[in-house]
């Protein structure tokens, strides 16, 4: 298949009652409380755009069309997260996403966008204040926290755009993974999906077991009756 000639950089900001670090990305996106708060994307050298999902959870048609275009290569920092979100939303990508985080690590850079952008002195840096706001809005409020407002959502969307600009700038100056590294990356992604499917089956089996009454050993009298 011909190599894509266009590049799409994008990022989701999300909310869920669960702690992503504790439960992992697949359980996180599968939880009923999960939702996308906003998305930002940059196609080729055009200006970064952003949107908030429609009431039905759908994303902008332009973004969906770009992801489905075989001539477009999608990029994201920690692409496993964006891939899981797309799977949850039923969005198809013509090409596996290129993970800028993995590329940064292979290049000897920190495995976080802030550290990698700072190490290279990029013009676009991660927004520290926006990051703190994201942490507040991505999880349930703590007691006595002030509920977030429409202004907070607007600021979060602006933060999401800045993340895309920083990721795109980083992607432009670091090399792609070597073929053997890329193969290992794809294998890792496949194993994560397979492991999650196995975990779901295990959880389902445990739930079924909990619904069945526990077996008991027969009394001597019951054993005698069964032998008659």
TAURGI-V142174 format. One record per run of one state. SS is the DSSP state (2 for helix, 1 for strand, 0 for the rest). FROM is the first residue (numbers start at 0). LEN is the number of residues. If there is no record, write none. Layout:
ss & from & len
SS & FROM & LEN
SS & FROM & LEN
//
This chain:
ss & from & len
0 & 0 & 5
1 & 5 & 10
0 & 15 & 4
2 & 19 & 4
0 & 23 & 1
2 & 24 & 6
0 & 30 & 4
1 & 34 & 9
0 & 43 & 5
1 & 48 & 3
0 & 51 & 9
2 & 60 & 8
0 & 68 & 3
1 & 71 & 5
0 & 76 & 2
2 & 78 & 11
0 & 89 & 8
1 & 97 & 2
2 & 99 & 7
0 & 106 & 6
2 & 112 & 8
0 & 120 & 7
2 & 127 & 10
0 & 137 & 12
2 & 149 & 24
0 & 173 & 5
2 & 178 & 33
0 & 211 & 8
2 & 219 & 8
0 & 227 & 1
//
